[in-house]
Amino acid sequence: MLKEIEKFLTEQNMNPTDFGRRFMSDPMFVFEVRKGRMPYPATKTRLKTAMDAYRSEAREKKPAERE
């Protein structure tokens, strides 16, 4: 899960605090995962779904920003 989160942070140019606040209502979430916190399977599923949705929204917005 940590690799997926780190990849997402880089792709979206998002800082860990914003990620945690946005997706988990916990600004320390990424820092705790980096220290070894293991999210429950349901949490992993929820995060993957949320990250995919965020990516889709970001892709949809990019062409509009170019106009």
GUDRENMAR-311324 format. One record per residue: chain; x, y, z of N, C-alpha, C in turn. Coordinates in steps of 0.02 Angstrom, whole numbers. Layout:
BEGIN
+-------+--------+--------+--------+--------+--------+--------+--------+--------+--------+
| chain |   n_c1 |   n_c2 |   n_c3 |  ca_c1 |  ca_c2 |  ca_c3 |   c_c1 |   c_c2 |   c_c3 |
+-------+--------+--------+--------+--------+--------+--------+--------+--------+--------+
|     A |      X |      Y |      Z |      X |      Y |      Z |      X |      Y |      Z |
...
+-------+--------+--------+--------+--------+--------+--------+--------+--------+--------+
REM end
This chain:
BEGIN
+-------+--------+--------+--------+--------+--------+--------+--------+--------+--------+
| chain |   n_c1 |   n_c2 |   n_c3 |  ca_c1 |  ca_c2 |  ca_c3 |   c_c1 |   c_c2 |   c_c3 |
+-------+--------+--------+--------+--------+--------+--------+--------+--------+--------+
|     A |     42 |    -60 |      0 |      0 |      0 |      0 |     43 |     63 |      0 |
|     A |     99 |     61 |     36 |    142 |    121 |     41 |    168 |    140 |    -28 |
|     A |    189 |     91 |    -68 |    215 |    106 |   -135 |    161 |    140 |   -177 |
|     A |    100 |    116 |   -172 |     45 |    146 |   -210 |     32 |    218 |   -188 |
|     A |     34 |    229 |   -123 |     24 |    296 |    -97 |     80 |    343 |   -120 |
|     A |    142 |    320 |   -114 |    199 |    362 |   -134 |    196 |    378 |   -208 |
|     A |    177 |    330 |   -249 |    170 |    342 |   -321 |    116 |    394 |   -334 |
|     A |     61 |    387 |   -299 |      6 |    435 |   -307 |     28 |    505 |   -287 |
|     A |     63 |    511 |   -231 |     86 |    577 |   -208 |    130 |    610 |   -261 |
|     A |    174 |    570 |   -291 |    219 |    597 |   -342 |    180 |    616 |   -405 |
|     A |    138 |    571 |   -428 |     98 |    583 |   -489 |     55 |    645 |   -483 |
|     A |     24 |    654 |   -426 |    -24 |    708 |   -417 |      7 |    770 |   -384 |
|     A |     71 |    767 |   -370 |    105 |    823 |   -337 |     68 |    844 |   -274 |
|     A |     51 |    794 |   -233 |     13 |    806 |   -172 |     58 |    791 |   -112 |
|     A |     53 |    831 |    -61 |     94 |    816 |     -1 |     58 |    766 |     44 |
|     A |     96 |    731 |     85 |     67 |    678 |    127 |     12 |    702 |    174 |
|     A |     19 |    762 |    201 |    -32 |    788 |    247 |    -98 |    798 |    211 |
|     A |    -95 |    827 |    151 |   -157 |    838 |    113 |   -189 |    771 |     94 |
|     A |   -149 |    722 |     75 |   -174 |    656 |     58 |   -213 |    627 |    117 |
|     A |   -181 |    626 |    175 |   -212 |    598 |    234 |   -276 |    634 |    253 |
|     A |   -274 |    699 |    249 |   -333 |    739 |    267 |   -390 |    726 |    217 |
|     A |   -373 |    725 |    152 |   -424 |    717 |    100 |   -456 |    647 |    101 |
|     A |   -414 |    596 |    105 |   -439 |    527 |     97 |   -453 |    490 |    161 |
|     A |   -423 |    510 |    216 |   -431 |    473 |    279 |   -455 |    516 |    337 |
|     A |   -461 |    580 |    326 |   -477 |    627 |    380 |   -426 |    622 |    436 |
|     A |   -364 |    607 |    416 |   -309 |    598 |    463 |   -245 |    624 |    431 |
|     A |   -225 |    686 |    448 |   -166 |    715 |    416 |   -101 |    676 |    430 |
|     A |   -101 |    633 |    479 |    -40 |    594 |    495 |    -40 |    525 |    462 |
|     A |    -92 |    508 |    425 |    -99 |    441 |    398 |    -37 |    417 |    359 |
|     A |    -14 |    456 |    311 |     44 |    434 |    270 |    106 |    427 |    313 |
|     A |    116 |    473 |    358 |    175 |    469 |    402 |    173 |    405 |    444 |
|     A |    114 |    387 |    467 |    107 |    326 |    507 |    116 |    263 |    465 |
|     A |     92 |    264 |    403 |    102 |    207 |    358 |    177 |    200 |    344 |
|     A |    211 |    256 |    335 |    284 |    254 |    324 |    320 |    223 |    383 |
|     A |    292 |    231 |    442 |    323 |    203 |    503 |    302 |    131 |    516 |
|     A |    258 |    103 |    473 |    239 |     34 |    481 |    166 |     20 |    493 |
|     A |    126 |     71 |    500 |     54 |     60 |    509 |     26 |     21 |    450 |
|     A |    -14 |    -30 |    465 |    -43 |    -72 |    413 |   -119 |    -60 |    410 |
|     A |   -142 |    -28 |    357 |   -214 |    -16 |    351 |   -252 |    -82 |    342 |
|     A |   -313 |    -83 |    367 |   -357 |   -141 |    359 |   -372 |   -151 |    284 |
|     A |   -388 |   -212 |    264 |   -405 |   -225 |    194 |   -460 |   -179 |    168 |
|     A |   -511 |   -167 |    207 |   -565 |   -122 |    185 |   -540 |    -51 |    174 |
|     A |   -493 |    -30 |    215 |   -464 |     37 |    208 |   -423 |     40 |    144 |
|     A |   -385 |    -12 |    129 |   -346 |    -15 |     67 |   -392 |     -9 |      6 |
|     A |   -446 |    -46 |      8 |   -494 |    -45 |    -47 |   -523 |     25 |    -55 |
|     A |   -542 |     55 |      1 |   -571 |    123 |     -1 |   -520 |    173 |    -29 |
|     A |   -457 |    166 |     -8 |   -405 |    212 |    -33 |   -394 |    204 |   -107 |
|     A |   -389 |    142 |   -130 |   -378 |    129 |   -201 |   -434 |    159 |   -243 |
|     A |   -495 |    150 |   -220 |   -553 |    178 |   -255 |   -550 |    254 |   -256 |
|     A |   -533 |    284 |   -200 |   -529 |    357 |   -196 |   -473 |    384 |   -239 |
|     A |   -415 |    351 |   -239 |   -359 |    374 |   -280 |   -376 |    369 |   -355 |
|     A |   -408 |    315 |   -375 |   -429 |    306 |   -444 |   -478 |    361 |   -465 |
|     A |   -525 |    376 |   -422 |   -574 |    428 |   -437 |   -540 |    496 |   -443 |
|     A |   -493 |    510 |   -399 |   -456 |    573 |   -401 |   -417 |    579 |   -466 |
|     A |   -384 |    525 |   -486 |   -347 |    525 |   -549 |   -393 |    539 |   -608 |
|     A |   -451 |    507 |   -609 |   -498 |    517 |   -663 |   -521 |    589 |   -666 |
|     A |   -536 |    618 |   -609 |   -557 |    688 |   -607 |   -501 |    734 |   -632 |
|     A |   -439 |    718 |   -612 |   -382 |    759 |   -632 |   -373 |    756 |   -708 |
|     A |   -381 |    697 |   -737 |   -375 |    689 |   -810 |   -430 |    728 |   -846 |
|     A |   -490 |    727 |   -820 |   -545 |    763 |   -851 |   -535 |    839 |   -848 |
|     A |   -503 |    863 |   -796 |   -493 |    935 |   -788 |   -437 |    961 |   -832 |
|     A |   -386 |    921 |   -846 |   -328 |    946 |   -884 |   -346 |    975 |   -952 |
|     A |   -386 |    942 |   -994 |   -402 |    973 |  -1059 |   -439 |   1039 |  -1052 |
|     A |   -482 |   1045 |  -1003 |   -519 |   1107 |   -992 |   -472 |   1164 |   -972 |
|     A |   -419 |   1148 |   -936 |   -373 |   1200 |   -914 |   -332 |   1227 |   -972 |
|     A |   -323 |   1188 |  -1024 |   -282 |   1209 |  -1082 |   -319 |   1260 |  -1126 |
|     A |   -384 |   1261 |  -1123 |   -423 |   1306 |  -1167 |   -418 |   1378 |  -1148 |
+-------+--------+--------+--------+--------+--------+--------+--------+--------+--------+
REM end
